[in-house]
Amino acid sequence: MNFRKVKLSGLLSKVFNFTERSINKNDSPETIAGWDSFKALIMIQELEIAANGKFEIEDLKDIRTVEDITRLLDKYKIPYEL
């Protein structure tokens, strides 16, 4: 599969409706307003669209931080930038 590079700061700012800013791997629902279970589903959908790929449902249940997202992208060898 031919994955596209994902720009996480832009994607997260779009999904969680904040002005694009630097994000770090420790960011989570505690540091990003609006990160709730519903928006997390939207985030996954947007990640799939941005990367031109699909994730397994088992991979998604443990996403609680930006670092978890980067691990998921690494697992599927999807290029990204913070």
N, CA, C and O atoms as CSV, one atom per row, in Angstrom:
chain,resi,resn,atom,element,x,y,z
A,1,MET,N,N,0.840,-1.180,0.000
A,1,MET,CA,C,0.000,0.000,0.000
A,1,MET,C,C,0.887,1.246,0.000
A,1,MET,O,O,1.956,1.257,0.611
A,2,ASN,N,N,0.443,2.267,-0.674
A,2,ASN,CA,C,1.203,3.498,-0.785
A,2,ASN,C,C,0.639,4.540,0.183
A,2,ASN,O,O,-0.351,5.209,-0.113
A,3,PHE,N,N,1.286,4.666,1.340
A,3,PHE,CA,C,0.819,5.609,2.359
A,3,PHE,C,C,1.319,7.012,2.061
A,3,PHE,O,O,2.402,7.200,1.506
A,4,ARG,N,N,0.515,7.986,2.437
A,4,ARG,CA,C,0.913,9.388,2.342
A,4,ARG,C,C,1.416,9.849,3.710
A,4,ARG,O,O,1.028,9.306,4.745
A,5,LYS,N,N,2.285,10.859,3.693
A,5,LYS,CA,C,2.816,11.418,4.934
A,5,LYS,C,C,1.716,12.176,5.669
A,5,LYS,O,O,0.969,12.946,5.065
A,6,VAL,N,N,1.625,11.953,6.967
A,6,VAL,CA,C,0.611,12.580,7.818
A,6,VAL,C,C,1.262,13.708,8.619
A,6,VAL,O,O,2.294,13.496,9.255
A,7,LYS,N,N,0.676,14.890,8.595
A,7,LYS,CA,C,1.121,16.011,9.431
A,7,LYS,C,C,0.209,16.050,10.656
A,7,LYS,O,O,-0.907,16.567,10.594
A,8,LEU,N,N,0.692,15.501,11.764
A,8,LEU,CA,C,-0.151,15.340,12.951
A,8,LEU,C,C,-0.653,16.647,13.539
A,8,LEU,O,O,-1.814,16.726,13.938
A,9,SER,N,N,0.184,17.674,13.605
A,9,SER,CA,C,-0.278,18.931,14.218
A,9,SER,C,C,-1.457,19.502,13.442
A,9,SER,O,O,-2.418,19.980,14.046
A,10,GLY,N,N,-1.402,19.462,12.127
A,10,GLY,CA,C,-2.497,19.967,11.313
A,10,GLY,C,C,-3.752,19.124,11.451
A,10,GLY,O,O,-4.858,19.655,11.559
A,11,LEU,N,N,-3.577,17.803,11.447
A,11,LEU,CA,C,-4.720,16.904,11.574
A,11,LEU,C,C,-5.397,17.067,12.927
A,11,LEU,O,O,-6.622,17.160,13.005
A,12,LEU,N,N,-4.604,17.100,13.989
A,12,LEU,CA,C,-5.182,17.232,15.328
A,12,LEU,C,C,-5.844,18.589,15.532
A,12,LEU,O,O,-6.884,18.679,16.184
A,13,SER,N,N,-5.251,19.646,14.980
A,13,SER,CA,C,-5.877,20.963,15.120
A,13,SER,C,C,-7.210,21.001,14.388
A,13,SER,O,O,-8.150,21.653,14.844
A,14,LYS,N,N,-7.299,20.315,13.269
A,14,LYS,CA,C,-8.563,20.251,12.522
A,14,LYS,C,C,-9.616,19.469,13.309
A,14,LYS,O,O,-10.747,19.931,13.455
A,15,VAL,N,N,-9.256,18.305,13.808
A,15,VAL,CA,C,-10.214,17.440,14.504
A,15,VAL,C,C,-10.654,18.060,15.831
A,15,VAL,O,O,-11.842,18.064,16.153
A,16,PHE,N,N,-9.703,18.579,16.595
A,16,PHE,CA,C,-10.015,19.074,17.931
A,16,PHE,C,C,-10.253,20.581,17.974
A,16,PHE,O,O,-10.445,21.164,19.041
A,17,ASN,N,N,-10.236,21.198,16.793
A,17,ASN,CA,C,-10.613,22.600,16.657
A,17,ASN,C,C,-9.775,23.538,17.525
A,17,ASN,O,O,-10.307,24.290,18.342
A,18,PHE,N,N,-8.453,23.478,17.333
A,18,PHE,CA,C,-7.588,24.454,17.988
A,18,PHE,C,C,-6.648,25.037,16.941
A,18,PHE,O,O,-6.419,24.437,15.890
A,19,THR,N,N,-6.114,26.200,17.239
A,19,THR,CA,C,-5.156,26.820,16.339
A,19,THR,C,C,-3.941,25.925,16.256
A,19,THR,O,O,-3.427,25.462,17.274
A,20,GLU,N,N,-3.487,25.683,15.044
A,20,GLU,CA,C,-2.345,24.791,14.873
A,20,GLU,C,C,-1.166,25.297,15.698
A,20,GLU,O,O,-0.809,26.474,15.657
A,21,ARG,N,N,-0.589,24.388,16.431
A,21,ARG,CA,C,0.547,24.702,17.299
A,21,ARG,C,C,1.452,23.489,17.334
A,21,ARG,O,O,1.116,22.437,16.790
A,22,SER,N,N,2.589,23.634,17.969
A,22,SER,CA,C,3.455,22.476,18.153
A,22,SER,C,C,2.770,21.488,19.073
A,22,SER,O,O,2.155,21.867,20.069
A,23,ILE,N,N,2.881,20.247,18.736
A,23,ILE,CA,C,2.384,19.202,19.626
A,23,ILE,C,C,3.571,18.358,20.022
A,23,ILE,O,O,4.603,18.357,19.350
A,24,ASN,N,N,3.420,17.642,21.114
A,24,ASN,CA,C,4.489,16.734,21.516
A,24,ASN,C,C,3.882,15.379,21.839
A,24,ASN,O,O,2.664,15.240,21.945
A,25,LYS,N,N,4.720,14.412,21.989
A,25,LYS,CA,C,4.255,13.036,22.167
A,25,LYS,C,C,3.498,12.822,23.471
A,25,LYS,O,O,2.790,11.825,23.615
A,26,ASN,N,N,3.634,13.741,24.422
A,26,ASN,CA,C,2.919,13.603,25.693
A,26,ASN,C,C,1.527,14.214,25.664
A,26,ASN,O,O,0.756,14.035,26.608
A,27,ASP,N,N,1.188,14.938,24.589
A,27,ASP,CA,C,-0.145,15.523,24.513
A,27,ASP,C,C,-1.199,14.418,24.543
A,27,ASP,O,O,-1.002,13.326,24.009
A,28,SER,N,N,-2.332,14.742,25.190
A,28,SER,CA,C,-3.383,13.753,25.446
A,28,SER,C,C,-4.691,14.508,25.669
A,28,SER,O,O,-4.730,15.728,25.515
A,29,PRO,N,N,-5.755,13.804,26.027
A,29,PRO,CA,C,-7.004,14.512,26.344
A,29,PRO,C,C,-6.853,15.549,27.470
A,29,PRO,O,O,-7.634,16.498,27.550
A,30,GLU,N,N,-5.863,15.365,28.323
A,30,GLU,CA,C,-5.645,16.314,29.408
A,30,GLU,C,C,-5.032,17.628,28.911
A,30,GLU,O,O,-5.192,18.661,29.560
A,31,THR,N,N,-4.341,17.604,27.783
A,31,THR,CA,C,-3.672,18.808,27.283
A,31,THR,C,C,-4.284,19.346,25.994
A,31,THR,O,O,-3.972,20.462,25.579
A,32,ILE,N,N,-5.153,18.561,25.358
A,32,ILE,CA,C,-5.827,19.001,24.132
A,32,ILE,C,C,-7.324,19.039,24.408
A,32,ILE,O,O,-7.974,18.001,24.529
A,33,ALA,N,N,-7.858,20.247,24.504
A,33,ALA,CA,C,-9.294,20.414,24.769
A,33,ALA,C,C,-10.102,19.794,23.635
A,33,ALA,O,O,-9.743,19.919,22.465
A,34,GLY,N,N,-11.169,19.142,23.984
A,34,GLY,CA,C,-12.044,18.552,22.988
A,34,GLY,C,C,-11.730,17.118,22.641
A,34,GLY,O,O,-12.483,16.489,21.899
A,35,TRP,N,N,-10.631,16.577,23.160
A,35,TRP,CA,C,-10.266,15.186,22.875
A,35,TRP,C,C,-11.126,14.307,23.766
A,35,TRP,O,O,-10.806,14.083,24.933
A,36,ASP,N,N,-12.208,13.818,23.211
A,36,ASP,CA,C,-13.081,12.891,23.917
A,36,ASP,C,C,-13.262,11.648,23.046
A,36,ASP,O,O,-12.660,11.550,21.976
A,37,SER,N,N,-14.079,10.704,23.493
A,37,SER,CA,C,-14.201,9.440,22.767
A,37,SER,C,C,-14.784,9.637,21.368
A,37,SER,O,O,-14.365,8.961,20.428
A,38,PHE,N,N,-15.735,10.542,21.216
A,38,PHE,CA,C,-16.316,10.781,19.902
A,38,PHE,C,C,-15.292,11.392,18.955
A,38,PHE,O,O,-15.147,10.949,17.815
A,39,LYS,N,N,-14.584,12.411,19.433
A,39,LYS,CA,C,-13.573,13.060,18.590
A,39,LYS,C,C,-12.408,12.113,18.302
A,39,LYS,O,O,-11.753,12.235,17.267
A,40,ALA,N,N,-12.149,11.175,19.209
A,40,ALA,CA,C,-11.094,10.189,18.962
A,40,ALA,C,C,-11.445,9.323,17.753
A,40,ALA,O,O,-10.570,8.981,16.957
A,41,LEU,N,N,-12.718,8.971,17.616
A,41,LEU,CA,C,-13.152,8.196,16.444
A,41,LEU,C,C,-12.980,9.007,15.162
A,41,LEU,O,O,-12.543,8.485,14.136
A,42,ILE,N,N,-13.325,10.273,15.237
A,42,ILE,CA,C,-13.138,11.146,14.081
A,42,ILE,C,C,-11.653,11.264,13.749
A,42,ILE,O,O,-11.271,11.264,12.578
A,43,MET,N,N,-10.817,11.365,14.782
A,43,MET,CA,C,-9.375,11.461,14.582
A,43,MET,C,C,-8.854,10.230,13.829
A,43,MET,O,O,-8.052,10.359,12.905
A,44,ILE,N,N,-9.310,9.051,14.225
A,44,ILE,CA,C,-8.869,7.822,13.562
A,44,ILE,C,C,-9.302,7.829,12.105
A,44,ILE,O,O,-8.519,7.481,11.220
A,45,GLN,N,N,-10.533,8.219,11.855
A,45,GLN,CA,C,-11.026,8.293,10.484
A,45,GLN,C,C,-10.182,9.275,9.666
A,45,GLN,O,O,-9.814,8.979,8.530
A,46,GLU,N,N,-9.881,10.426,10.234
A,46,GLU,CA,C,-9.062,11.417,9.536
A,46,GLU,C,C,-7.643,10.906,9.314
A,46,GLU,O,O,-7.040,11.195,8.280
A,47,LEU,N,N,-7.099,10.150,10.271
A,47,LEU,CA,C,-5.774,9.553,10.083
A,47,LEU,C,C,-5.793,8.583,8.909
A,47,LEU,O,O,-4.876,8.583,8.086
A,48,GLU,N,N,-6.825,7.762,8.828
A,48,GLU,CA,C,-6.933,6.807,7.728
A,48,GLU,C,C,-7.030,7.527,6.387
A,48,GLU,O,O,-6.401,7.119,5.410
A,49,ILE,N,N,-7.810,8.584,6.345
A,49,ILE,CA,C,-7.953,9.352,5.108
A,49,ILE,C,C,-6.621,10.008,4.741
A,49,ILE,O,O,-6.174,9.924,3.597
A,50,ALA,N,N,-5.991,10.662,5.720
A,50,ALA,CA,C,-4.728,11.369,5.466
A,50,ALA,C,C,-3.624,10.419,5.020
A,50,ALA,O,O,-2.819,10.763,4.154
A,51,ALA,N,N,-3.582,9.227,5.607
A,51,ALA,CA,C,-2.517,8.274,5.307
A,51,ALA,C,C,-2.843,7.388,4.114
A,51,ALA,O,O,-1.963,6.712,3.582
A,52,ASN,N,N,-4.112,7.390,3.689
A,52,ASN,CA,C,-4.564,6.496,2.631
A,52,ASN,C,C,-4.403,5.041,3.065
A,52,ASN,O,O,-3.884,4.207,2.323
A,53,GLY,N,N,-4.864,4.755,4.298
A,53,GLY,CA,C,-4.732,3.401,4.835
A,53,GLY,C,C,-5.854,3.072,5.797
A,53,GLY,O,O,-6.748,3.885,6.034
A,54,LYS,N,N,-5.797,1.873,6.347
A,54,LYS,CA,C,-6.788,1.399,7.321
A,54,LYS,C,C,-6.059,0.778,8.499
A,54,LYS,O,O,-4.984,0.196,8.350
A,55,PHE,N,N,-6.670,0.914,9.686
A,55,PHE,CA,C,-6.104,0.330,10.893
A,55,PHE,C,C,-6.994,-0.805,11.370
A,55,PHE,O,O,-8.181,-0.853,11.048
A,56,GLU,N,N,-6.420,-1.708,12.130
A,56,GLU,CA,C,-7.183,-2.777,12.762
A,56,GLU,C,C,-7.813,-2.226,14.033
A,56,GLU,O,O,-7.195,-1.430,14.741
A,57,ILE,N,N,-9.024,-2.641,14.321
A,57,ILE,CA,C,-9.758,-2.145,15.496
A,57,ILE,C,C,-8.974,-2.402,16.794
A,57,ILE,O,O,-9.032,-1.595,17.722
A,58,GLU,N,N,-8.252,-3.512,16.857
A,58,GLU,CA,C,-7.473,-3.832,18.064
A,58,GLU,C,C,-6.394,-2.790,18.331
A,58,GLU,O,O,-6.003,-2.568,19.477
A,59,ASP,N,N,-5.920,-2.156,17.267
A,59,ASP,CA,C,-4.857,-1.156,17.413
A,59,ASP,C,C,-5.363,0.156,17.996
A,59,ASP,O,O,-4.572,0.964,18.482
A,60,LEU,N,N,-6.650,0.370,17.951
A,60,LEU,CA,C,-7.190,1.685,18.278
A,60,LEU,C,C,-7.602,1.854,19.728
A,60,LEU,O,O,-7.714,2.981,20.212
A,61,LYS,N,N,-7.827,0.767,20.420
A,61,LYS,CA,C,-8.385,0.851,21.775
A,61,LYS,C,C,-7.441,1.474,22.791
A,61,LYS,O,O,-7.899,1.977,23.817
A,62,ASP,N,N,-6.148,1.458,22.540
A,62,ASP,CA,C,-5.184,1.953,23.518
A,62,ASP,C,C,-4.606,3.335,23.186
A,62,ASP,O,O,-3.617,3.749,23.791
A,63,ILE,N,N,-5.201,4.038,22.250
A,63,ILE,CA,C,-4.676,5.359,21.901
A,63,ILE,C,C,-5.138,6.376,22.936
A,63,ILE,O,O,-6.320,6.703,23.038
A,64,ARG,N,N,-4.157,6.866,23.704
A,64,ARG,CA,C,-4.457,7.838,24.748
A,64,ARG,C,C,-3.562,9.078,24.690
A,64,ARG,O,O,-3.812,10.070,25.374
A,65,THR,N,N,-2.520,9.005,23.867
A,65,THR,CA,C,-1.594,10.128,23.734
A,65,THR,C,C,-1.145,10.246,22.279
A,65,THR,O,O,-1.377,9.347,21.471
A,66,VAL,N,N,-0.508,11.353,21.963
A,66,VAL,CA,C,0.064,11.516,20.635
A,66,VAL,C,C,1.132,10.452,20.408
A,66,VAL,O,O,1.289,9.968,19.287
A,67,GLU,N,N,1.860,10.086,21.442
A,67,GLU,CA,C,2.862,9.024,21.292
A,67,GLU,C,C,2.215,7.713,20.865
A,67,GLU,O,O,2.786,6.982,20.055
A,68,ASP,N,N,1.033,7.403,21.396
A,68,ASP,CA,C,0.320,6.200,20.971
A,68,ASP,C,C,-0.024,6.274,19.482
A,68,ASP,O,O,0.037,5.270,18.773
A,69,ILE,N,N,-0.384,7.462,19.019
A,69,ILE,CA,C,-0.682,7.642,17.593
A,69,ILE,C,C,0.572,7.396,16.767
A,69,ILE,O,O,0.518,6.719,15.741
A,70,THR,N,N,1.704,7.944,17.210
A,70,THR,CA,C,2.939,7.761,16.436
A,70,THR,C,C,3.368,6.294,16.424
A,70,THR,O,O,3.911,5.821,15.426
A,71,ARG,N,N,3.133,5.568,17.517
A,71,ARG,CA,C,3.432,4.128,17.530
A,71,ARG,C,C,2.580,3.376,16.512
A,71,ARG,O,O,3.055,2.473,15.824
A,72,LEU,N,N,1.309,3.772,16.434
A,72,LEU,CA,C,0.405,3.156,15.464
A,72,LEU,C,C,0.899,3.426,14.040
A,72,LEU,O,O,0.942,2.519,13.209
A,73,LEU,N,N,1.267,4.668,13.767
A,73,LEU,CA,C,1.773,5.010,12.443
A,73,LEU,C,C,3.071,4.265,12.146
A,73,LEU,O,O,3.277,3.795,11.028
A,74,ASP,N,N,3.939,4.158,13.138
A,74,ASP,CA,C,5.185,3.392,12.963
A,74,ASP,C,C,4.892,1.922,12.659
A,74,ASP,O,O,5.533,1.325,11.794
A,75,LYS,N,N,3.938,1.349,13.359
A,75,LYS,CA,C,3.587,-0.060,13.155
A,75,LYS,C,C,3.204,-0.327,11.702
A,75,LYS,O,O,3.577,-1.350,11.127
A,76,TYR,N,N,2.455,0.606,11.118
A,76,TYR,CA,C,2.005,0.437,9.740
A,76,TYR,C,C,2.950,1.078,8.729
A,76,TYR,O,O,2.665,1.124,7.533
A,77,LYS,N,N,4.084,1.573,9.237
A,77,LYS,CA,C,5.110,2.213,8.399
A,77,LYS,C,C,4.540,3.397,7.599
A,77,LYS,O,O,4.833,3.588,6.418
A,78,ILE,N,N,3.716,4.174,8.302
A,78,ILE,CA,C,3.126,5.368,7.710
A,78,ILE,C,C,3.997,6.567,8.086
A,78,ILE,O,O,4.200,6.827,9.272
A,79,PRO,N,N,4.511,7.295,7.106
A,79,PRO,CA,C,5.356,8.451,7.436
A,79,PRO,C,C,4.537,9.578,8.055
A,79,PRO,O,O,3.376,9.784,7.700
A,80,TYR,N,N,5.152,10.301,8.980
A,80,TYR,CA,C,4.455,11.396,9.645
A,80,TYR,C,C,5.453,12.443,10.124
A,80,TYR,O,O,6.657,12.199,10.197
A,81,GLU,N,N,4.921,13.598,10.443
A,81,GLU,CA,C,5.687,14.624,11.140
A,81,GLU,C,C,4.800,15.200,12.218
A,81,GLU,O,O,3.581,15.275,12.063
A,82,LEU,N,N,5.420,15.606,13.313
A,82,LEU,CA,C,4.644,16.211,14.393
A,82,LEU,C,C,4.326,17.627,13.996
A,82,LEU,O,O,3.674,18.348,14.751
